[in-house]
Amino acid sequence: MIPIVSIVGKSNSGKTTLIDNLIALAGDRPLPAEVPCFDRDDAVGLTDLIVERFLKEEADDHDP
């Protein structure tokens, strides 16, 4: 399963379709969702989410 971050723009009606591998939304306005939502320019926040959810666990598994 490939994790997905959906980018939502002004032209979107505000409706989002939740799919199993959706891990976050990024957009130019707040959105009601069951996943974390970020401003579309919040690269640090999105990166932190990816590191915490996917890369940190992988790194912890390789610690001696």
Secondary structure, DSSP 8 states (H G I E B T S, - for coil): ---EEEEE-TTS-S-----TTEEEEEESS----SS-EEETT-HHHHHHHHIIIIIHHHHHHT--
